[in-house]
Amino acid sequence: MADSNRVDRPLSPHLTTYRIIFRPQITSFSSIMIRVTGIGMMFGVLLAVWWLLAAAIGPEAFATANAVATSWFGDLVFTLSLLAVWYHYLGGLRHLLWDTAKGLDLRTAELLGWVCVIGSVVLTILTLIVI
């Protein structure tokens, strides 16, 4: 009975057979990464706060926190947090530019997305070299 009432309806445009019409774009990636880096920075902050708090508590607590903060894991967390800070900063500058109604055309928006990605990597490497 249900089959006799079935109507051939078109699929949504993005649900064609085994093919996705919408491709990922740098502007959508950049928008998502702004949110991810905002959350990701907290891991570096939490590790730094734990390290400072342990220094205030005593030598045993500081030894443990310092061992974690100076290990490969701590280096990874702090480096990724640094990358997140630079990406978030550049993304914020991009949004400030957009707030002035400049750079909203597709070509400039894509260029600014790549500037955020490449710029954050370059600035992270430069910061690591200087520090």
Buried (B, 14 or more C-beta within 10 A) or exposed (E): EEEEEEEEEEEEEEEEEEEEEEEEEBEEEBBEBBEEBBEBBEBBEEBBEBBEEBEEEEEEBBEBBBEBBEEEEBEEBBBBBBBBBBBBBBBEBBEEBBEEEEBEEEEBBBEBBEBBBEBBEEBBBEBEEEE
